[in-house]
Amino acid sequence: MSWAMKRKLIAVSMVLIVTAAIGVALAMRSDAQGRAGDTNLLARLVGAEAEGEPYQGMVAVASVMLNRVKDSKFPNTMSGVIFQPGAFESVSNGLIWQRSPSRQAVSAARDALNGYDPTYGCLFFWNPSKPVSGWIWSRSIAVRIGKHVFAR
């Protein structure tokens, strides 16, 4: 192979490497932006649904959202789960948008996103001292944290 051919091959290889690196960087940036958006939305829901609950209860509420995203019976995105019609009182009444999430709610969302699940895979939660639909009591309660129960 001639020196000119080697230089062309090297140049083409460099272009491919740079193009691949740019693609990876853009994908990582997009994923980071998506994750930041999910963290904020999840923290807003946690703040609206579990403000005043112990930290573990806040993480548990966030975990239920993530467990739903993974379950085929629910929408497969965070926003799809959170905005599913009638799923959460704080979304229906607008509380989710009325205040910024606390640092504790943001931390709870991050811990859940990083894999901490004190519910052991639960898909539902509710406060038994508040009026709820009767069907929810057919769910198997796995754990009680603060004022909420978490069920499968």
C-alpha positions as CSV (number, residue, x, y, z in Angstrom):
1,M,0.0,0.0,0.0
2,S,1.4,3.4,-1.0
3,W,2.0,6.2,1.5
4,A,-0.8,8.3,-0.1
5,M,-3.3,5.4,0.4
6,K,-2.2,5.0,4.1
7,R,-2.7,8.8,4.7
8,K,-6.2,8.6,3.1
9,L,-7.0,5.6,5.2
10,I,-5.8,7.3,8.4
11,A,-7.8,10.5,7.5
12,V,-11.0,8.5,6.9
13,S,-10.5,6.6,10.2
14,M,-10.0,9.8,12.0
15,V,-13.3,11.2,10.6
16,L,-15.1,8.1,11.6
17,I,-13.7,8.2,15.1
18,V,-14.6,11.9,15.6
19,T,-18.1,11.3,14.2
20,A,-18.6,8.4,16.6
21,A,-17.3,10.5,19.5
22,I,-19.7,13.3,18.7
23,G,-22.6,10.8,18.4
24,V,-21.8,9.4,21.8
25,A,-21.4,12.8,23.4
26,L,-24.8,13.9,22.0
27,A,-26.5,10.7,23.2
28,M,-25.0,11.2,26.6
29,R,-26.1,14.8,26.7
30,S,-29.6,13.9,25.6
31,D,-29.8,11.1,28.2
32,A,-28.5,13.5,30.9
33,Q,-31.2,16.0,30.0
34,G,-33.9,13.4,30.0
35,R,-32.7,12.1,33.3
36,A,-32.7,15.6,34.8
37,G,-36.2,16.1,33.5
38,D,-37.4,12.8,35.0
39,T,-35.7,13.7,38.3
40,N,-37.5,17.0,38.4
41,L,-40.9,15.6,37.5
42,L,-40.5,12.7,39.9
43,A,-39.4,15.1,42.7
44,R,-42.5,17.2,42.0
45,L,-44.7,14.2,42.4
46,V,-42.9,13.1,45.5
47,G,-43.2,16.6,47.0
48,A,-46.9,16.7,46.2
49,E,-47.8,13.2,47.3
50,A,-45.4,12.6,50.2
51,E,-44.4,16.0,51.7
52,G,-44.2,15.5,55.5
53,E,-43.6,11.8,55.2
54,P,-40.3,10.2,56.4
55,Y,-37.5,10.2,53.9
56,Q,-37.9,6.5,53.3
57,G,-41.6,7.1,52.5
58,M,-40.6,9.8,49.9
59,V,-38.2,7.3,48.2
60,A,-41.0,4.7,48.3
61,V,-43.4,6.9,46.5
62,A,-40.7,7.6,43.8
63,S,-40.0,3.9,43.6
64,V,-43.7,3.1,42.9
65,M,-43.5,5.4,39.9
66,L,-40.3,3.6,38.6
67,N,-41.9,0.2,39.2
68,R,-44.9,1.2,37.2
69,V,-42.7,2.4,34.3
70,K,-41.2,-1.1,34.2
71,D,-44.5,-2.9,34.5
72,S,-46.4,-3.6,31.2
73,K,-49.7,-2.7,32.8
74,F,-48.7,0.9,33.0
75,P,-47.3,3.5,30.5
76,N,-43.6,3.0,29.8
77,T,-42.4,6.5,30.6
78,M,-42.2,8.6,33.7
79,S,-44.5,11.3,32.4
80,G,-46.9,8.6,31.1
81,V,-47.2,7.1,34.5
82,I,-47.5,10.4,36.4
83,F,-50.0,11.9,34.0
84,Q,-52.1,8.8,33.6
85,P,-55.7,10.1,34.1
86,G,-57.0,9.8,37.6
87,A,-53.8,8.1,38.9
88,F,-52.7,10.8,41.4
89,E,-54.7,13.3,43.3
90,S,-51.8,15.8,43.3
91,V,-51.8,15.8,39.4
92,S,-55.6,16.0,39.2
93,N,-55.8,19.0,41.6
94,G,-52.7,20.7,40.2
95,L,-50.7,20.5,43.5
96,I,-47.8,19.0,41.5
97,W,-47.2,22.5,39.9
98,Q,-48.0,24.7,42.8
99,R,-44.6,24.6,44.5
100,S,-41.1,23.6,43.8
101,P,-39.9,20.3,45.2
102,S,-37.9,20.4,48.4
103,R,-34.3,19.3,48.5
104,Q,-35.4,16.2,50.3
105,A,-37.9,15.4,47.5
106,V,-35.2,15.8,44.9
107,S,-32.8,13.5,46.9
108,A,-35.6,10.9,47.3
109,A,-36.2,11.0,43.5
110,R,-32.5,10.6,42.8
111,D,-32.2,7.7,45.3
112,A,-35.1,5.9,43.7
113,L,-33.6,6.5,40.2
114,N,-30.3,5.0,41.5
115,G,-32.1,1.8,42.5
116,Y,-33.1,2.2,46.1
117,D,-36.6,0.7,46.5
118,P,-37.9,0.4,50.1
119,T,-41.2,-1.0,48.6
120,Y,-39.6,-4.2,47.2
121,G,-41.4,-3.7,43.8
122,C,-44.8,-2.3,44.8
123,L,-47.0,-0.7,42.2
124,F,-49.5,1.1,44.5
125,F,-49.6,3.3,47.5
126,W,-52.3,5.1,49.5
127,N,-53.0,6.7,52.8
128,P,-55.6,4.5,54.6
129,S,-56.9,7.4,56.7
130,K,-58.1,9.1,53.5
131,P,-61.0,8.1,51.3
132,V,-59.9,5.8,48.5
133,S,-61.5,3.6,45.9
134,G,-62.6,0.3,47.4
135,W,-60.7,-1.7,44.7
136,I,-57.3,-0.6,46.1
137,W,-58.0,-2.7,49.3
138,S,-57.9,-5.9,47.1
139,R,-54.1,-5.3,46.6
140,S,-51.7,-7.1,48.7
141,I,-50.0,-4.7,51.2
142,A,-46.3,-5.3,51.4
143,V,-45.0,-2.5,53.6
144,R,-46.2,0.5,55.6
145,I,-44.0,3.6,55.7
146,G,-45.2,6.7,57.5
147,K,-48.9,7.3,56.7
148,H,-48.8,5.3,53.5
149,V,-49.2,1.7,52.7
150,F,-47.5,0.2,49.6
151,A,-49.0,-2.8,47.8
152,R,-48.5,-5.0,44.8
